[in-house]
Amino acid sequence: MALIDKFFKRTLFEQEPDLPLNILVCFSKHETGLALCKIANYLMQSRIKNEQIAALHLLGKQEYDKIENIDEYKASLYGGIVEECRKGTAMVRTFVKPSEDFVGEILSTSKELKCNLVLIGIGKTVLTPQLWGSYQKFKAYQGVPQDTEETLDNISHKGVSTLLERNEQTTGIFIDHDLDAIDKLFIPLLDSTDIHIFDYIKRLAEKTNAKITLWDAIGAIDSSPDLKKAFHVMQKKAGGRVSMWDNQKKIDYEYIKQQDLVVIGFEGWTKLISSAITWSHSLPSTLIIRKKLHD
């Protein structure tokens, strides 16, 4: 379990102070921006100083040029979004930018603002299980042509793949299925490389009042005394709101439909939607987290 040992050398479960998050939230639709900022705010820790949320709204240049008053547009767009972000203690910055290369703009903005987590909201049809086989054929591109009228919400699967390959920091791909409240979270653990999502589970457990269920399909927690201890500590701090799915029981579509948000590692996501599990095609709003390329 070398990956778990490596995780514990730098995990947020240790007694050392948590590392500050500097999150870039990228979206085109107001509702998706609101949902993403809600998630970003829950990931922030009130005891940590200098945490930041930057919200980036991208438009094709032709669409941007049609806006008569950009200040009014920005004020209308960010109505409610900024308020959601400011429920926490993080500093909030907002941007509206025209671009013909959304991936390039996201990467340059992330680098400029020194972000260590990029959350991008995409359309419901971009990361469907039916299309996933073709996504895996795309590796690191030098650039993906974008239609100038394209919005971030319908960014192509090539663009998603490019972002994942080129972003050296942690990337979260958010598929919004009308996320409103976050009262029930489901966390599948399907690959040992996805242990890193425990960092985010810990933060969500501390900041939300949600019921969090972790499905350890690979037995990672039971096989590691340190990880098992850390999980029990998280359960205790969360007042019993964090539980482990009983692997003797079947997970069905009705249960998944009741969840508000699924948080899963990138490798686990790949395994899940490539499997014969029927409910994998009917997930609610989902946050797929791929850890930074270089630890």
C-alpha positions in Angstrom: 0.0 0.0 0.0 2.8 2.4 -1.0 0.3 5.0 -2.3 -1.5 5.1 1.1 1.9 5.5 2.8 2.7 8.4 0.5 -0.7 10.0 1.2 -0.1 9.9 4.9 3.2 11.8 4.5 1.3 14.8 3.3 -2.3 14.2 4.3 -4.6 16.8 5.8 -5.5 14.3 8.4 -2.2 14.9 10.1 -2.0 17.4 13.0 0.0 19.9 10.9 -1.9 23.0 9.7 -4.0 22.4 6.5 -2.6 23.9 3.4 -4.5 26.9 2.1 -6.6 26.4 -1.0 -6.6 28.9 -3.9 -9.5 27.8 -6.1 -10.3 28.9 -9.6 -13.9 28.3 -10.5 -14.7 28.3 -14.3 -18.3 28.4 -15.6 -20.6 29.8 -18.3 -24.1 29.3 -16.8 -25.1 31.3 -13.7 -26.6 28.2 -12.1 -23.4 26.2 -12.6 -21.3 29.0 -11.2 -23.5 29.2 -8.1 -23.3 25.4 -7.6 -19.5 25.4 -8.0 -19.0 28.3 -5.7 -21.1 26.5 -3.1 -18.8 23.5 -3.3 -15.7 25.8 -3.3 -16.9 27.5 -0.2 -17.4 24.2 1.6 -13.9 23.2 0.8 -12.5 26.3 2.5 -11.4 26.1 6.1 -12.3 29.0 8.4 -9.1 28.6 10.5 -6.8 28.9 7.5 -5.8 32.4 6.4 -5.2 33.6 2.8 -7.6 31.1 1.1 -9.1 32.5 -2.1 -11.8 31.8 -4.6 -11.5 33.3 -8.1 -14.6 32.9 -10.4 -14.0 33.0 -14.1 -16.8 33.4 -16.6 -15.6 32.8 -20.2 -17.4 33.8 -23.4 -16.6 33.5 -27.1 -15.3 36.8 -28.5 -18.3 37.4 -30.7 -20.7 36.8 -27.8 -18.6 39.1 -25.6 -18.7 41.9 -28.2 -22.5 41.8 -28.2 -22.6 42.9 -24.6 -23.5 46.6 -24.4 -22.4 47.2 -20.8 -19.9 44.7 -19.4 -20.2 46.1 -15.9 -23.9 45.6 -15.8 -23.5 42.2 -17.3 -21.0 41.2 -14.7 -23.1 42.5 -11.8 -26.1 40.6 -13.1 -24.1 37.4 -13.8 -22.5 37.3 -10.4 -25.6 38.2 -8.5 -26.0 35.5 -5.8 -22.7 33.9 -6.7 -20.5 36.3 -4.8 -22.9 36.2 -1.9 -22.5 32.4 -1.9 -18.8 32.6 -1.9 -18.7 35.2 0.9 -20.6 32.9 3.3 -17.1 31.7 4.1 -13.9 33.6 5.0 -12.1 33.3 1.7 -11.3 36.3 -0.4 -13.4 36.4 -3.6 -12.4 37.7 -7.0 -14.5 37.7 -10.2 -13.7 37.8 -13.9 -15.5 37.9 -17.2 -13.2 37.3 -20.2 -13.6 36.8 -23.9 -11.5 34.0 -25.5 -11.3 31.7 -28.5 -9.2 29.2 -26.5 -11.0 28.4 -23.2 -8.5 25.8 -22.1 -5.6 28.1 -22.7 -7.4 31.0 -20.8 -8.1 28.7 -17.9 -4.5 27.6 -17.6 -3.1 31.1 -17.9 -5.5 32.5 -15.4 -4.8 29.7 -13.0 -1.1 30.2 -13.3 -1.4 34.0 -13.0 -3.5 33.7 -9.8 -1.3 30.8 -8.4 -4.3 28.5 -8.0 -3.8 25.0 -6.7 -7.3 23.7 -7.5 -9.2 24.4 -10.7 -12.9 23.6 -10.8 -14.6 23.7 -14.2 -18.3 23.3 -14.8 -19.2 21.5 -18.1 -22.2 20.5 -20.0 -24.2 17.3 -19.1 -23.4 15.7 -22.5 -19.6 16.2 -22.4 -18.6 13.4 -20.0 -21.3 10.8 -20.6 -20.4 7.2 -20.1 -21.4 6.5 -23.7 -18.6 8.8 -25.0 -15.9 8.0 -22.5 -14.1 5.5 -24.7 -13.4 8.3 -27.2 -12.1 10.7 -24.5 -9.3 8.3 -23.5 -7.9 8.4 -27.0 -7.1 12.1 -26.5 -3.7 12.9 -24.9 -1.8 16.1 -24.5 -2.7 18.5 -27.3 -0.9 21.7 -28.1 -4.2 23.4 -28.6 -7.8 22.5 -29.4 -9.6 24.7 -31.9 -12.6 26.3 -30.4 -15.6 27.8 -32.2 -15.8 31.5 -31.3 -19.5 31.1 -30.4 -18.8 28.1 -28.1 -19.5 28.5 -24.4 -17.7 26.8 -21.6 -20.9 24.7 -20.9 -20.5 22.9 -24.2 -16.7 22.7 -24.3 -15.7 19.6 -26.3 -14.4 16.4 -24.9 -11.1 17.2 -26.5 -11.0 20.4 -24.4 -11.7 18.5 -21.2 -9.0 16.0 -22.0 -6.5 18.8 -22.9 -7.2 20.6 -19.6 -6.7 17.4 -17.6 -3.4 16.7 -19.4 -2.0 20.2 -19.3 -3.1 21.5 -15.9 -0.3 20.7 -13.5 -2.5 21.5 -10.5 -5.5 19.5 -9.2 -8.5 19.6 -11.5 -12.1 19.1 -10.6 -14.6 18.5 -13.5 -18.1 19.3 -12.3 -21.1 17.9 -14.2 -24.1 19.8 -13.0 -27.4 18.1 -12.8 -29.3 21.0 -11.2 -27.4 20.9 -7.9 -29.3 23.0 -5.3 -28.6 21.8 -1.7 -25.8 19.5 -0.6 -27.4 17.3 2.0 -26.4 13.8 0.8 -22.9 13.0 -0.6 -21.8 9.7 -2.0 -18.1 9.0 -2.3 -17.0 5.9 -4.3 -13.5 4.7 -3.7 -12.7 2.4 -6.6 -8.9 2.9 -7.2 -6.0 3.1 -4.8 -4.7 6.2 -6.7 -7.8 8.1 -5.6 -6.8 8.1 -1.9 -6.1 11.8 -2.4 -9.8 12.7 -2.4 -9.8 12.1 1.4 -8.3 15.6 1.7 -11.6 17.0 0.2 -13.9 14.6 2.0 -12.4 15.8 5.3 -13.1 19.4 4.4 -16.7 18.6 3.2 -17.4 16.7 6.4 -16.3 19.6 8.6 -18.0 22.4 6.6 -21.3 20.8 5.6 -24.1 19.2 7.5 -24.5 16.6 4.8 -24.8 12.9 5.3 -21.7 11.5 3.7 -21.5 7.8 2.6 -18.2 6.4 1.5 -18.2 3.2 -0.6 -14.8 1.6 -0.2 -15.1 -1.0 -3.0 -11.4 -1.9 -2.9 -11.0 -2.3 0.9 -8.4 0.4 1.1 -9.5 1.6 4.6 -9.7 -1.8 6.2 -6.3 -2.8 4.8 -4.6 0.3 6.2 -4.6 0.9 10.1 -3.6 4.5 9.6 -6.3 5.2 7.0 -8.9 3.4 9.2 -7.9 5.5 12.2 -8.1 8.7 10.1 -11.6 7.7 8.9 -12.8 7.1 12.4 -11.5 10.5 13.5 -13.4 12.1 10.7 -16.5 10.2 11.7 -16.2 11.4 15.3 -15.6 15.1 14.3 -18.6 14.9 11.9 -20.9 13.8 14.7 -21.8 10.5 13.0 -22.8 12.0 9.6 -20.0 10.1 7.9 -20.6 6.4 7.3 -19.2 3.5 5.3 -21.4 1.6 2.8 -22.0 -2.0 3.7 -20.4 -4.0 0.8 -22.8 -6.8 1.6 -25.7 -4.6 0.4 -26.4 -3.8 -3.3 -26.3 -0.2 -4.4 -29.3 0.5 -6.6 -30.6 3.3 -8.9 -33.1 4.5 -6.3 -30.4 5.1 -3.7 -28.2 6.9 -6.2 -31.1 9.1 -7.3 -31.5 10.3 -3.8 -27.9 11.7 -3.6 -27.2 15.4 -4.2 -23.5 15.1 -5.2 -21.1 12.3 -6.0 -17.4 13.1 -5.4 -15.0 10.6 -7.0 -11.3 10.4 -8.1 -10.5 10.4 -11.8 -9.3 6.8 -12.0 -12.3 5.6 -10.0 -14.6 7.5 -12.4 -13.0 5.8 -15.4 -13.5 2.4 -13.8 -17.1 3.2 -12.7 -18.4 4.3 -16.0 -16.6 1.5 -17.8 -18.2 -1.1 -15.6 -21.5 -3.0 -16.0 -23.0 -1.2 -13.0 -26.3 0.1 -14.3 -26.6 3.2 -12.1 -23.3 4.5 -13.3 -25.2 6.1 -16.2 -27.6 7.9 -13.9 -25.4 9.8 -11.5 -26.6 13.1 -10.0 -24.3 16.1 -10.0 -20.8 14.8 -10.0 -17.4 16.2 -9.1 -14.5 14.2 -10.6 -11.1 15.1 -9.0 -7.8 14.5 -10.7 -4.8 15.2 -8.5 -2.0 17.5 -9.6 0.4 15.9 -12.1 3.5 16.4 -10.0 3.6 15.8 -6.2 
